[in-house]
Amino acid sequence: MMDLYILDHHKKGWARMMQGDKFFREINENCWDPTVRINEYKLFDYQVQVVCTIPVLFAYFSKPKDG
């Protein structure tokens, strides 16, 4: 059985990335809130964003039609 990946929103603006019951890392709301992300773009005068998944989220186990 594969692990369930969840975000545990344990305090305002922060979440723990969990793999089943195992803690992976803590992330800030700029990872899921587009308003926060857009405001950061404006603050730093960014025009583009490159998004790369972290290895723990690679879905090598998935079937091609689901991946």
PDBQT receptor file of N, H, CA, C and O in Angstrom, charges set to zero:
ATOM      1  N   MET A   1       0.839  -1.186   0.000  1.00  0.00    +0.000 N 
ATOM      2  CA  MET A   1       0.000   0.000   0.000  1.00  0.00    +0.000 C 
ATOM      3  C   MET A   1       0.882   1.247   0.000  1.00  0.00    +0.000 C 
ATOM      4  O   MET A   1       1.872   1.300   0.730  1.00  0.00    +0.000 OA
ATOM      5  N   MET A   2       0.539   2.246  -0.806  1.00  0.00    +0.000 N 
ATOM      6  H   MET A   2      -0.265   2.202  -1.399  1.00  0.00    +0.000 HD
ATOM      7  CA  MET A   2       1.354   3.454  -0.862  1.00  0.00    +0.000 C 
ATOM      8  C   MET A   2       0.972   4.413   0.265  1.00  0.00    +0.000 C 
ATOM      9  O   MET A   2      -0.146   4.388   0.780  1.00  0.00    +0.000 OA
ATOM     10  N   ASP A   3       1.935   5.257   0.629  1.00  0.00    +0.000 N 
ATOM     11  H   ASP A   3       2.843   5.278   0.210  1.00  0.00    +0.000 HD
ATOM     12  CA  ASP A   3       1.696   6.249   1.670  1.00  0.00    +0.000 C 
ATOM     13  C   ASP A   3       0.795   7.360   1.164  1.00  0.00    +0.000 C 
ATOM     14  O   ASP A   3       0.768   7.661  -0.029  1.00  0.00    +0.000 OA
ATOM     15  N   LEU A   4       0.071   7.954   2.069  1.00  0.00    +0.000 N 
ATOM     16  H   LEU A   4       0.093   7.709   3.038  1.00  0.00    +0.000 HD
ATOM     17  CA  LEU A   4      -0.767   9.106   1.773  1.00  0.00    +0.000 C 
ATOM     18  C   LEU A   4       0.047  10.362   2.047  1.00  0.00    +0.000 C 
ATOM     19  O   LEU A   4       0.642  10.500   3.116  1.00  0.00    +0.000 OA
ATOM     20  N   TYR A   5       0.075  11.274   1.086  1.00  0.00    +0.000 N 
ATOM     21  H   TYR A   5      -0.408  11.162   0.218  1.00  0.00    +0.000 HD
ATOM     22  CA  TYR A   5       0.782  12.542   1.249  1.00  0.00    +0.000 C 
ATOM     23  C   TYR A   5      -0.232  13.611   1.591  1.00  0.00    +0.000 C 
ATOM     24  O   TYR A   5      -1.204  13.805   0.862  1.00  0.00    +0.000 OA
ATOM     25  N   ILE A   6      -0.012  14.310   2.701  1.00  0.00    +0.000 N 
ATOM     26  H   ILE A   6       0.779  14.153   3.293  1.00  0.00    +0.000 HD
ATOM     27  CA  ILE A   6      -0.945  15.340   3.132  1.00  0.00    +0.000 C 
ATOM     28  C   ILE A   6      -0.196  16.568   3.623  1.00  0.00    +0.000 C 
ATOM     29  O   ILE A   6       0.991  16.507   3.945  1.00  0.00    +0.000 OA
ATOM     30  N   LEU A   7      -0.917  17.690   3.674  1.00  0.00    +0.000 N 
ATOM     31  H   LEU A   7      -1.881  17.740   3.413  1.00  0.00    +0.000 HD
ATOM     32  CA  LEU A   7      -0.424  18.895   4.336  1.00  0.00    +0.000 C 
ATOM     33  C   LEU A   7      -1.183  19.028   5.644  1.00  0.00    +0.000 C 
ATOM     34  O   LEU A   7      -2.414  19.066   5.654  1.00  0.00    +0.000 OA
ATOM     35  N   ASP A   8      -0.461  19.098   6.726  1.00  0.00    +0.000 N 
ATOM     36  H   ASP A   8       0.538  19.067   6.718  1.00  0.00    +0.000 HD
ATOM     37  CA  ASP A   8      -1.038  19.290   8.053  1.00  0.00    +0.000 C 
ATOM     38  C   ASP A   8      -0.924  20.773   8.390  1.00  0.00    +0.000 C 
ATOM     39  O   ASP A   8       0.137  21.232   8.815  1.00  0.00    +0.000 OA
ATOM     40  N   HIS A   9      -2.006  21.524   8.204  1.00  0.00    +0.000 N 
ATOM     41  H   HIS A   9      -2.867  21.152   7.859  1.00  0.00    +0.000 HD
ATOM     42  CA  HIS A   9      -2.012  22.971   8.470  1.00  0.00    +0.000 C 
ATOM     43  C   HIS A   9      -2.100  23.174   9.985  1.00  0.00    +0.000 C 
ATOM     44  O   HIS A   9      -3.184  23.366  10.535  1.00  0.00    +0.000 OA
ATOM     45  N   HIS A  10      -0.954  23.128  10.638  1.00  0.00    +0.000 N 
ATOM     46  H   HIS A  10      -0.074  22.972  10.190  1.00  0.00    +0.000 HD
ATOM     47  CA  HIS A  10      -0.903  23.117  12.099  1.00  0.00    +0.000 C 
ATOM     48  C   HIS A  10      -0.883  24.501  12.731  1.00  0.00    +0.000 C 
ATOM     49  O   HIS A  10      -1.166  24.628  13.922  1.00  0.00    +0.000 OA
ATOM     50  N   LYS A  11      -0.558  25.539  11.972  1.00  0.00    +0.000 N 
ATOM     51  H   LYS A  11      -0.328  25.436  11.004  1.00  0.00    +0.000 HD
ATOM     52  CA  LYS A  11      -0.628  26.918  12.472  1.00  0.00    +0.000 C 
ATOM     53  C   LYS A  11      -0.808  27.848  11.284  1.00  0.00    +0.000 C 
ATOM     54  O   LYS A  11      -0.503  27.476  10.150  1.00  0.00    +0.000 OA
ATOM     55  N   LYS A  12      -1.297  29.046  11.534  1.00  0.00    +0.000 N 
ATOM     56  H   LYS A  12      -1.545  29.347  12.455  1.00  0.00    +0.000 HD
ATOM     57  CA  LYS A  12      -1.622  29.984  10.468  1.00  0.00    +0.000 C 
ATOM     58  C   LYS A  12      -0.418  30.234   9.558  1.00  0.00    +0.000 C 
ATOM     59  O   LYS A  12       0.657  30.618  10.020  1.00  0.00    +0.000 OA
ATOM     60  N   GLY A  13      -0.616  30.009   8.269  1.00  0.00    +0.000 N 
ATOM     61  H   GLY A  13      -1.489  29.697   7.894  1.00  0.00    +0.000 HD
ATOM     62  CA  GLY A  13       0.420  30.275   7.285  1.00  0.00    +0.000 C 
ATOM     63  C   GLY A  13       1.483  29.201   7.148  1.00  0.00    +0.000 C 
ATOM     64  O   GLY A  13       2.420  29.362   6.366  1.00  0.00    +0.000 OA
ATOM     65  N   TRP A  14       1.360  28.122   7.884  1.00  0.00    +0.000 N 
ATOM     66  H   TRP A  14       0.599  27.992   8.519  1.00  0.00    +0.000 HD
ATOM     67  CA  TRP A  14       2.366  27.053   7.857  1.00  0.00    +0.000 C 
ATOM     68  C   TRP A  14       1.694  25.692   7.791  1.00  0.00    +0.000 C 
ATOM     69  O   TRP A  14       0.590  25.496   8.299  1.00  0.00    +0.000 OA
ATOM     70  N   ALA A  15       2.392  24.753   7.150  1.00  0.00    +0.000 N 
ATOM     71  H   ALA A  15       3.289  24.913   6.737  1.00  0.00    +0.000 HD
ATOM     72  CA  ALA A  15       1.895  23.380   7.085  1.00  0.00    +0.000 C 
ATOM     73  C   ALA A  15       3.071  22.417   7.125  1.00  0.00    +0.000 C 
ATOM     74  O   ALA A  15       4.167  22.712   6.650  1.00  0.00    +0.000 OA
ATOM     75  N   ARG A  16       2.807  21.272   7.702  1.00  0.00    +0.000 N 
ATOM     76  H   ARG A  16       1.916  21.033   8.089  1.00  0.00    +0.000 HD
ATOM     77  CA  ARG A  16       3.798  20.190   7.703  1.00  0.00    +0.000 C 
ATOM     78  C   ARG A  16       3.477  19.270   6.537  1.00  0.00    +0.000 C 
ATOM     79  O   ARG A  16       2.342  18.815   6.393  1.00  0.00    +0.000 OA
ATOM     80  N   MET A  17       4.474  18.996   5.704  1.00  0.00    +0.000 N 
ATOM     81  H   MET A  17       5.395  19.366   5.821  1.00  0.00    +0.000 HD
ATOM     82  CA  MET A  17       4.316  17.995   4.655  1.00  0.00    +0.000 C 
ATOM     83  C   MET A  17       4.518  16.636   5.305  1.00  0.00    +0.000 C 
ATOM     84  O   MET A  17       5.557  16.368   5.908  1.00  0.00    +0.000 OA
ATOM     85  N   MET A  18       3.510  15.785   5.173  1.00  0.00    +0.000 N 
ATOM     86  H   MET A  18       2.666  16.002   4.683  1.00  0.00    +0.000 HD
ATOM     87  CA  MET A  18       3.547  14.477   5.813  1.00  0.00    +0.000 C 
ATOM     88  C   MET A  18       3.461  13.378   4.760  1.00  0.00    +0.000 C 
ATOM     89  O   MET A  18       2.711  13.481   3.789  1.00  0.00    +0.000 OA
ATOM     90  N   GLN A  19       4.237  12.337   4.973  1.00  0.00    +0.000 N 
ATOM     91  H   GLN A  19       4.846  12.254   5.762  1.00  0.00    +0.000 HD
ATOM     92  CA  GLN A  19       4.164  11.126   4.165  1.00  0.00    +0.000 C 
ATOM     93  C   GLN A  19       3.636  10.057   5.100  1.00  0.00    +0.000 C 
ATOM     94  O   GLN A  19       4.394   9.451   5.858  1.00  0.00    +0.000 OA
ATOM     95  N   GLY A  20       2.324   9.826   5.043  1.00  0.00    +0.000 N 
ATOM     96  H   GLY A  20       1.708  10.318   4.428  1.00  0.00    +0.000 HD
ATOM     97  CA  GLY A  20       1.692   8.982   6.047  1.00  0.00    +0.000 C 
ATOM     98  C   GLY A  20       1.791   9.697   7.392  1.00  0.00    +0.000 C 
ATOM     99  O   GLY A  20       1.357  10.842   7.521  1.00  0.00    +0.000 OA
ATOM    100  N   ASP A  21       2.355   9.031   8.385  1.00  0.00    +0.000 N 
ATOM    101  H   ASP A  21       2.707   8.101   8.280  1.00  0.00    +0.000 HD
ATOM    102  CA  ASP A  21       2.563   9.631   9.702  1.00  0.00    +0.000 C 
ATOM    103  C   ASP A  21       3.948  10.248   9.852  1.00  0.00    +0.000 C 
ATOM    104  O   ASP A  21       4.281  10.771  10.915  1.00  0.00    +0.000 OA
ATOM    105  N   LYS A  22       4.753  10.192   8.802  1.00  0.00    +0.000 N 
ATOM    106  H   LYS A  22       4.482   9.767   7.938  1.00  0.00    +0.000 HD
ATOM    107  CA  LYS A  22       6.141  10.656   8.864  1.00  0.00    +0.000 C 
ATOM    108  C   LYS A  22       6.271  12.108   8.390  1.00  0.00    +0.000 C 
ATOM    109  O   LYS A  22       5.841  12.447   7.287  1.00  0.00    +0.000 OA
ATOM    110  N   PHE A  23       6.858  12.953   9.223  1.00  0.00    +0.000 N 
ATOM    111  H   PHE A  23       7.207  12.678  10.119  1.00  0.00    +0.000 HD
ATOM    112  CA  PHE A  23       7.103  14.353   8.884  1.00  0.00    +0.000 C 
ATOM    113  C   PHE A  23       8.189  14.433   7.823  1.00  0.00    +0.000 C 
ATOM    114  O   PHE A  23       9.227  13.782   7.936  1.00  0.00    +0.000 OA
ATOM    115  N   PHE A  24       7.940  15.250   6.769  1.00  0.00    +0.000 N 
ATOM    116  H   PHE A  24       7.096  15.779   6.677  1.00  0.00    +0.000 HD
ATOM    117  CA  PHE A  24       8.944  15.455   5.733  1.00  0.00    +0.000 C 
ATOM    118  C   PHE A  24       9.590  16.828   5.868  1.00  0.00    +0.000 C 
ATOM    119  O   PHE A  24      10.805  16.926   6.037  1.00  0.00    +0.000 OA
ATOM    120  N   ARG A  25       8.788  17.893   5.794  1.00  0.00    +0.000 N 
ATOM    121  H   ARG A  25       7.801  17.813   5.656  1.00  0.00    +0.000 HD
ATOM    122  CA  ARG A  25       9.301  19.241   5.997  1.00  0.00    +0.000 C 
ATOM    123  C   ARG A  25       8.139  20.190   6.249  1.00  0.00    +0.000 C 
ATOM    124  O   ARG A  25       6.981  19.863   5.989  1.00  0.00    +0.000 OA
ATOM    125  N   GLU A  26       8.470  21.366   6.759  1.00  0.00    +0.000 N 
ATOM    126  H   GLU A  26       9.411  21.631   6.970  1.00  0.00    +0.000 HD
ATOM    127  CA  GLU A  26       7.467  22.398   6.987  1.00  0.00    +0.000 C 
ATOM    128  C   GLU A  26       7.558  23.423   5.864  1.00  0.00    +0.000 C 
ATOM    129  O   GLU A  26       8.651  23.818   5.459  1.00  0.00    +0.000 OA
ATOM    130  N   ILE A  27       6.411  23.846   5.369  1.00  0.00    +0.000 N 
ATOM    131  H   ILE A  27       5.523  23.526   5.698  1.00  0.00    +0.000 HD
ATOM    132  CA  ILE A  27       6.375  24.829   4.296  1.00  0.00    +0.000 C 
ATOM    133  C   ILE A  27       5.497  26.015   4.682  1.00  0.00    +0.000 C 
ATOM    134  O   ILE A  27       4.633  25.918   5.553  1.00  0.00    +0.000 OA
ATOM    135  N   ASN A  28       5.744  27.133   4.011  1.00  0.00    +0.000 N 
ATOM    136  H   ASN A  28       6.446  27.212   3.304  1.00  0.00    +0.000 HD
ATOM    137  CA  ASN A  28       5.025  28.377   4.245  1.00  0.00    +0.000 C 
ATOM    138  C   ASN A  28       3.879  28.506   3.238  1.00  0.00    +0.000 C 
ATOM    139  O   ASN A  28       3.866  27.839   2.203  1.00  0.00    +0.000 OA
ATOM    140  N   GLU A  29       2.932  29.363   3.556  1.00  0.00    +0.000 N 
ATOM    141  H   GLU A  29       2.943  29.905   4.397  1.00  0.00    +0.000 HD
ATOM    142  CA  GLU A  29       1.743  29.536   2.727  1.00  0.00    +0.000 C 
ATOM    143  C   GLU A  29       2.042  30.001   1.300  1.00  0.00    +0.000 C 
ATOM    144  O   GLU A  29       1.172  29.907   0.434  1.00  0.00    +0.000 OA
ATOM    145  N   ASN A  30       3.241  30.495   1.042  1.00  0.00    +0.000 N 
ATOM    146  H   ASN A  30       3.947  30.571   1.746  1.00  0.00    +0.000 HD
ATOM    147  CA  ASN A  30       3.556  30.885  -0.335  1.00  0.00    +0.000 C 
ATOM    148  C   ASN A  30       3.636  29.662  -1.259  1.00  0.00    +0.000 C 
ATOM    149  O   ASN A  30       3.738  29.815  -2.476  1.00  0.00    +0.000 OA
ATOM    150  N   CYS A  31       3.592  28.470  -0.697  1.00  0.00    +0.000 N 
ATOM    151  H   CYS A  31       3.509  28.346   0.292  1.00  0.00    +0.000 HD
ATOM    152  CA  CYS A  31       3.585  27.245  -1.507  1.00  0.00    +0.000 C 
ATOM    153  C   CYS A  31       2.188  26.867  -1.983  1.00  0.00    +0.000 C 
ATOM    154  O   CYS A  31       2.062  26.085  -2.925  1.00  0.00    +0.000 OA
ATOM    155  N   TRP A  32       1.131  27.400  -1.360  1.00  0.00    +0.000 N 
ATOM    156  H   TRP A  32       1.233  28.035  -0.594  1.00  0.00    +0.000 HD
ATOM    157  CA  TRP A  32      -0.219  27.022  -1.777  1.00  0.00    +0.000 C 
ATOM    158  C   TRP A  32      -1.184  28.201  -1.966  1.00  0.00    +0.000 C 
ATOM    159  O   TRP A  32      -2.266  28.021  -2.524  1.00  0.00    +0.000 OA
ATOM    160  N   ASP A  33      -0.816  29.383  -1.517  1.00  0.00    +0.000 N 
ATOM    161  H   ASP A  33       0.063  29.529  -1.063  1.00  0.00    +0.000 HD
ATOM    162  CA  ASP A  33      -1.718  30.531  -1.609  1.00  0.00    +0.000 C 
ATOM    163  C   ASP A  33      -1.284  31.451  -2.747  1.00  0.00    +0.000 C 
ATOM    164  O   ASP A  33      -0.260  32.126  -2.629  1.00  0.00    +0.000 OA
ATOM    165  N   PRO A  34      -2.041  31.494  -3.848  1.00  0.00    +0.000 N 
ATOM    166  CA  PRO A  34      -1.619  32.307  -4.993  1.00  0.00    +0.000 C 
ATOM    167  C   PRO A  34      -1.520  33.797  -4.675  1.00  0.00    +0.000 C 
ATOM    168  O   PRO A  34      -0.690  34.489  -5.264  1.00  0.00    +0.000 OA
ATOM    169  N   THR A  35      -2.338  34.304  -3.768  1.00  0.00    +0.000 N 
ATOM    170  H   THR A  35      -3.012  33.742  -3.290  1.00  0.00    +0.000 HD
ATOM    171  CA  THR A  35      -2.271  35.724  -3.410  1.00  0.00    +0.000 C 
ATOM    172  C   THR A  35      -0.936  36.050  -2.755  1.00  0.00    +0.000 C 
ATOM    173  O   THR A  35      -0.317  37.064  -3.077  1.00  0.00    +0.000 OA
ATOM    174  N   VAL A  36      -0.495  35.208  -1.849  1.00  0.00    +0.000 N 
ATOM    175  H   VAL A  36      -0.998  34.384  -1.587  1.00  0.00    +0.000 HD
ATOM    176  CA  VAL A  36       0.803  35.395  -1.194  1.00  0.00    +0.000 C 
ATOM    177  C   VAL A  36       1.911  35.320  -2.242  1.00  0.00    +0.000 C 
ATOM    178  O   VAL A  36       2.834  36.135  -2.244  1.00  0.00    +0.000 OA
ATOM    179  N   ARG A  37       1.810  34.334  -3.129  1.00  0.00    +0.000 N 
ATOM    180  H   ARG A  37       1.061  33.672  -3.127  1.00  0.00    +0.000 HD
ATOM    181  CA  ARG A  37       2.834  34.133  -4.161  1.00  0.00    +0.000 C 
ATOM    182  C   ARG A  37       2.926  35.342  -5.105  1.00  0.00    +0.000 C 
ATOM    183  O   ARG A  37       4.022  35.802  -5.426  1.00  0.00    +0.000 OA
ATOM    184  N   ILE A  38       1.792  35.840  -5.537  1.00  0.00    +0.000 N 
ATOM    185  H   ILE A  38       0.902  35.466  -5.277  1.00  0.00    +0.000 HD
ATOM    186  CA  ILE A  38       1.768  36.998  -6.442  1.00  0.00    +0.000 C 
ATOM    187  C   ILE A  38       2.350  38.231  -5.754  1.00  0.00    +0.000 C 
ATOM    188  O   ILE A  38       3.085  38.995  -6.380  1.00  0.00    +0.000 OA
ATOM    189  N   ASN A  39       2.035  38.432  -4.491  1.00  0.00    +0.000 N 
ATOM    190  H   ASN A  39       1.437  37.812  -3.983  1.00  0.00    +0.000 HD
ATOM    191  CA  ASN A  39       2.601  39.568  -3.753  1.00  0.00    +0.000 C 
ATOM    192  C   ASN A  39       4.123  39.459  -3.632  1.00  0.00    +0.000 C 
ATOM    193  O   ASN A  39       4.818  40.474  -3.671  1.00  0.00    +0.000 OA
ATOM    194  N   GLU A  40       4.642  38.246  -3.485  1.00  0.00    +0.000 N 
ATOM    195  H   GLU A  40       4.077  37.421  -3.452  1.00  0.00    +0.000 HD
ATOM    196  CA  GLU A  40       6.094  38.051  -3.456  1.00  0.00    +0.000 C 
ATOM    197  C   GLU A  40       6.705  38.381  -4.820  1.00  0.00    +0.000 C 
ATOM    198  O   GLU A  40       7.788  38.963  -4.893  1.00  0.00    +0.000 OA
ATOM    199  N   TYR A  41       6.023  38.016  -5.882  1.00  0.00    +0.000 N 
ATOM    200  H   TYR A  41       5.144  37.543  -5.823  1.00  0.00    +0.000 HD
ATOM    201  CA  TYR A  41       6.486  38.378  -7.227  1.00  0.00    +0.000 C 
ATOM    202  C   TYR A  41       6.656  39.889  -7.319  1.00  0.00    +0.000 C 
ATOM    203  O   TYR A  41       7.685  40.382  -7.781  1.00  0.00    +0.000 OA
ATOM    204  N   LYS A  42       5.633  40.620  -6.873  1.00  0.00    +0.000 N 
ATOM    205  H   LYS A  42       4.797  40.219  -6.497  1.00  0.00    +0.000 HD
ATOM    206  CA  LYS A  42       5.671  42.086  -6.945  1.00  0.00    +0.000 C 
ATOM    207  C   LYS A  42       6.804  42.649  -6.085  1.00  0.00    +0.000 C 
ATOM    208  O   LYS A  42       7.514  43.564  -6.503  1.00  0.00    +0.000 OA
ATOM    209  N   LEU A  43       6.965  42.104  -4.899  1.00  0.00    +0.000 N 
ATOM    210  H   LEU A  43       6.389  41.360  -4.559  1.00  0.00    +0.000 HD
ATOM    211  CA  LEU A  43       7.991  42.575  -3.965  1.00  0.00    +0.000 C 
ATOM    212  C   LEU A  43       9.396  42.454  -4.559  1.00  0.00    +0.000 C 
ATOM    213  O   LEU A  43      10.219  43.357  -4.404  1.00  0.00    +0.000 OA
ATOM    214  N   PHE A  44       9.665  41.346  -5.235  1.00  0.00    +0.000 N 
ATOM    215  H   PHE A  44       8.997  40.613  -5.361  1.00  0.00    +0.000 HD
ATOM    216  CA  PHE A  44      10.996  41.086  -5.775  1.00  0.00    +0.000 C 
ATOM    217  C   PHE A  44      11.104  41.368  -7.276  1.00  0.00    +0.000 C 
ATOM    218  O   PHE A  44      12.140  41.110  -7.890  1.00  0.00    +0.000 OA
ATOM    219  N   ASP A  45      10.028  41.898  -7.859  1.00  0.00    +0.000 N 
ATOM    220  H   ASP A  45       9.187  42.108  -7.360  1.00  0.00    +0.000 HD
ATOM    221  CA  ASP A  45       9.981  42.251  -9.268  1.00  0.00    +0.000 C 
ATOM    222  C   ASP A  45      10.283  41.046 -10.179  1.00  0.00    +0.000 C 
ATOM    223  O   ASP A  45      11.006  41.165 -11.168  1.00  0.00    +0.000 OA
ATOM    224  N   TYR A  46       9.715  39.886  -9.821  1.00  0.00    +0.000 N 
ATOM    225  H   TYR A  46       9.128  39.789  -9.017  1.00  0.00    +0.000 HD
ATOM    226  CA  TYR A  46       9.866  38.682 -10.638  1.00  0.00    +0.000 C 
ATOM    227  C   TYR A  46       8.843  38.696 -11.757  1.00  0.00    +0.000 C 
ATOM    228  O   TYR A  46       7.738  39.211 -11.589  1.00  0.00    +0.000 OA
ATOM    229  N   GLN A  47       9.205  38.139 -12.886  1.00  0.00    +0.000 N 
ATOM    230  H   GLN A  47      10.103  37.721 -13.023  1.00  0.00    +0.000 HD
ATOM    231  CA  GLN A  47       8.308  38.059 -14.030  1.00  0.00    +0.000 C 
ATOM    232  C   GLN A  47       7.870  36.629 -14.341  1.00  0.00    +0.000 C 
ATOM    233  O   GLN A  47       6.804  36.420 -14.920  1.00  0.00    +0.000 OA
ATOM    234  N   VAL A  48       8.681  35.651 -13.962  1.00  0.00    +0.000 N 
ATOM    235  H   VAL A  48       9.547  35.821 -13.491  1.00  0.00    +0.000 HD
ATOM    236  CA  VAL A  48       8.370  34.253 -14.245  1.00  0.00    +0.000 C 
ATOM    237  C   VAL A  48       8.701  33.389 -13.034  1.00  0.00    +0.000 C 
ATOM    238  O   VAL A  48       9.413  33.812 -12.124  1.00  0.00    +0.000 OA
ATOM    239  N   GLN A  49       8.178  32.192 -13.043  1.00  0.00    +0.000 N 
ATOM    240  H   GLN A  49       7.599  31.848 -13.783  1.00  0.00    +0.000 HD
ATOM    241  CA  GLN A  49       8.453  31.233 -11.979  1.00  0.00    +0.000 C 
ATOM    242  C   GLN A  49       8.741  29.878 -12.611  1.00  0.00    +0.000 C 
ATOM    243  O   GLN A  49       8.075  29.485 -13.569  1.00  0.00    +0.000 OA
ATOM    244  N   VAL A  50       9.719  29.171 -12.085  1.00  0.00    +0.000 N 
ATOM    245  H   VAL A  50      10.259  29.491 -11.307  1.00  0.00    +0.000 HD
ATOM    246  CA  VAL A  50      10.016  27.804 -12.495  1.00  0.00    +0.000 C 
ATOM    247  C   VAL A  50       9.628  26.899 -11.338  1.00  0.00    +0.000 C 
ATOM    248  O   VAL A  50      10.078  27.098 -10.209  1.00  0.00    +0.000 OA
ATOM    249  N   VAL A  51       8.801  25.914 -11.616  1.00  0.00    +0.000 N 
ATOM    250  H   VAL A  51       8.436  25.752 -12.532  1.00  0.00    +0.000 HD
ATOM    251  CA  VAL A  51       8.317  25.019 -10.571  1.00  0.00    +0.000 C 
ATOM    252  C   VAL A  51       8.890  23.632 -10.794  1.00  0.00    +0.000 C 
ATOM    253  O   VAL A  51       8.761  23.064 -11.879  1.00  0.00    +0.000 OA
ATOM    254  N   CYS A  52       9.518  23.096  -9.776  1.00  0.00    +0.000 N 
ATOM    255  H   CYS A  52       9.623  23.557  -8.895  1.00  0.00    +0.000 HD
ATOM    256  CA  CYS A  52      10.061  21.736  -9.814  1.00  0.00    +0.000 C 
ATOM    257  C   CYS A  52       9.522  20.986  -8.608  1.00  0.00    +0.000 C 
ATOM    258  O   CYS A  52       9.542  21.490  -7.486  1.00  0.00    +0.000 OA
ATOM    259  N   THR A  53       9.047  19.791  -8.851  1.00  0.00    +0.000 N 
ATOM    260  H   THR A  53       9.031  19.381  -9.763  1.00  0.00    +0.000 HD
ATOM    261  CA  THR A  53       8.577  18.986  -7.734  1.00  0.00    +0.000 C 
ATOM    262  C   THR A  53       9.770  18.452  -6.943  1.00  0.00    +0.000 C 
ATOM    263  O   THR A  53      10.874  18.325  -7.473  1.00  0.00    +0.000 OA
ATOM    264  N   ILE A  54       9.536  18.145  -5.684  1.00  0.00    +0.000 N 
ATOM    265  H   ILE A  54       8.640  18.248  -5.253  1.00  0.00    +0.000 HD
ATOM    266  CA  ILE A  54      10.577  17.540  -4.860  1.00  0.00    +0.000 C 
ATOM    267  C   ILE A  54      10.530  16.023  -5.060  1.00  0.00    +0.000 C 
ATOM    268  O   ILE A  54       9.454  15.476  -5.300  1.00  0.00    +0.000 OA
ATOM    269  N   PRO A  55      11.658  15.338  -4.968  1.00  0.00    +0.000 N 
ATOM    270  CA  PRO A  55      11.688  13.898  -5.263  1.00  0.00    +0.000 C 
ATOM    271  C   PRO A  55      10.662  13.063  -4.506  1.00  0.00    +0.000 C 
ATOM    272  O   PRO A  55      10.163  12.075  -5.046  1.00  0.00    +0.000 OA
ATOM    273  N   VAL A  56      10.338  13.430  -3.281  1.00  0.00    +0.000 N 
ATOM    274  H   VAL A  56      10.743  14.232  -2.842  1.00  0.00    +0.000 HD
ATOM    275  CA  VAL A  56       9.384  12.624  -2.518  1.00  0.00    +0.000 C 
ATOM    276  C   VAL A  56       7.999  12.625  -3.175  1.00  0.00    +0.000 C 
ATOM    277  O   VAL A  56       7.188  11.739  -2.908  1.00  0.00    +0.000 OA
ATOM    278  N   LEU A  57       7.726  13.607  -4.026  1.00  0.00    +0.000 N 
ATOM    279  H   LEU A  57       8.385  14.327  -4.243  1.00  0.00    +0.000 HD
ATOM    280  CA  LEU A  57       6.430  13.678  -4.688  1.00  0.00    +0.000 C 
ATOM    281  C   LEU A  57       6.422  13.061  -6.081  1.00  0.00    +0.000 C 
ATOM    282  O   LEU A  57       5.378  13.050  -6.734  1.00  0.00    +0.000 OA
ATOM    283  N   PHE A  58       7.555  12.549  -6.554  1.00  0.00    +0.000 N 
ATOM    284  H   PHE A  58       8.402  12.558  -6.024  1.00  0.00    +0.000 HD
ATOM    285  CA  PHE A  58       7.573  11.853  -7.841  1.00  0.00    +0.000 C 
ATOM    286  C   PHE A  58       6.633  10.656  -7.727  1.00  0.00    +0.000 C 
ATOM    287  O   PHE A  58       6.645   9.950  -6.718  1.00  0.00    +0.000 OA
ATOM    288  N   ALA A  59       5.841  10.431  -8.728  1.00  0.00    +0.000 N 
ATOM    289  H   ALA A  59       5.831  11.004  -9.548  1.00  0.00    +0.000 HD
ATOM    290  CA  ALA A  59       4.843   9.357  -8.673  1.00  0.00    +0.000 C 
ATOM    291  C   ALA A  59       5.238   8.199  -9.582  1.00  0.00    +0.000 C 
ATOM    292  O   ALA A  59       4.466   7.794 -10.451  1.00  0.00    +0.000 OA
ATOM    293  N   TYR A  60       6.432   7.673  -9.382  1.00  0.00    +0.000 N 
ATOM    294  H   TYR A  60       7.059   8.003  -8.676  1.00  0.00    +0.000 HD
ATOM    295  CA  TYR A  60       6.907   6.577 -10.208  1.00  0.00    +0.000 C 
ATOM    296  C   TYR A  60       6.017   5.343 -10.102  1.00  0.00    +0.000 C 
ATOM    297  O   TYR A  60       6.000   4.505 -11.004  1.00  0.00    +0.000 OA
ATOM    298  N   PHE A  61       5.286   5.235  -9.010  1.00  0.00    +0.000 N 
ATOM    299  H   PHE A  61       5.299   5.916  -8.278  1.00  0.00    +0.000 HD
ATOM    300  CA  PHE A  61       4.423   4.095  -8.772  1.00  0.00    +0.000 C 
ATOM    301  C   PHE A  61       3.127   4.166  -9.574  1.00  0.00    +0.000 C 
ATOM    302  O   PHE A  61       2.442   3.153  -9.720  1.00  0.00    +0.000 OA
ATOM    303  N   SER A  62       2.776   5.339 -10.096  1.00  0.00    +0.000 N 
ATOM    304  H   SER A  62       3.332   6.161  -9.978  1.00  0.00    +0.000 HD
ATOM    305  CA  SER A  62       1.475   5.504 -10.753  1.00  0.00    +0.000 C 
ATOM    306  C   SER A  62       1.455   4.864 -12.139  1.00  0.00    +0.000 C 
ATOM    307  O   SER A  62       2.488   4.729 -12.795  1.00  0.00    +0.000 OA
ATOM    308  N   LYS A  63       0.291   4.485 -12.553  1.00  0.00    +0.000 N 
ATOM    309  H   LYS A  63      -0.548   4.595 -12.020  1.00  0.00    +0.000 HD
ATOM    310  CA  LYS A  63       0.087   3.956 -13.887  1.00  0.00    +0.000 C 
ATOM    311  C   LYS A  63       0.139   5.111 -14.872  1.00  0.00    +0.000 C 
ATOM    312  O   LYS A  63      -0.268   6.218 -14.520  1.00  0.00    +0.000 OA
ATOM    313  N   PRO A  64       0.624   4.903 -16.095  1.00  0.00    +0.000 N 
ATOM    314  CA  PRO A  64       0.740   5.995 -17.065  1.00  0.00    +0.000 C 
ATOM    315  C   PRO A  64      -0.545   6.810 -17.225  1.00  0.00    +0.000 C 
ATOM    316  O   PRO A  64      -0.479   8.036 -17.322  1.00  0.00    +0.000 OA
ATOM    317  N   LYS A  65      -1.694   6.170 -17.253  1.00  0.00    +0.000 N 
ATOM    318  H   LYS A  65      -1.748   5.175 -17.174  1.00  0.00    +0.000 HD
ATOM    319  CA  LYS A  65      -2.940   6.912 -17.448  1.00  0.00    +0.000 C 
ATOM    320  C   LYS A  65      -3.246   7.819 -16.254  1.00  0.00    +0.000 C 
ATOM    321  O   LYS A  65      -3.965   8.807 -16.406  1.00  0.00    +0.000 OA
ATOM    322  N   ASP A  66      -2.715   7.503 -15.074  1.00  0.00    +0.000 N 
ATOM    323  H   ASP A  66      -2.131   6.701 -14.951  1.00  0.00    +0.000 HD
ATOM    324  CA  ASP A  66      -2.966   8.312 -13.879  1.00  0.00    +0.000 C 
ATOM    325  C   ASP A  66      -1.849   9.319 -13.616  1.00  0.00    +0.000 C 
ATOM    326  O   ASP A  66      -2.055  10.325 -12.937  1.00  0.00    +0.000 OA
ATOM    327  N   GLY A  67      -0.679   9.043 -14.155  1.00  0.00    +0.000 N 
ATOM    328  H   GLY A  67      -0.512   8.226 -14.707  1.00  0.00    +0.000 HD
ATOM    329  CA  GLY A  67       0.468   9.918 -13.917  1.00  0.00    +0.000 C 
ATOM    330  C   GLY A  67       0.418  11.095 -14.789  1.00  0.00    +0.000 C 
ATOM    331  O   GLY A  67       1.306  11.946 -14.729  1.00  0.00    +0.000 OA
TER     332      GLY A  67
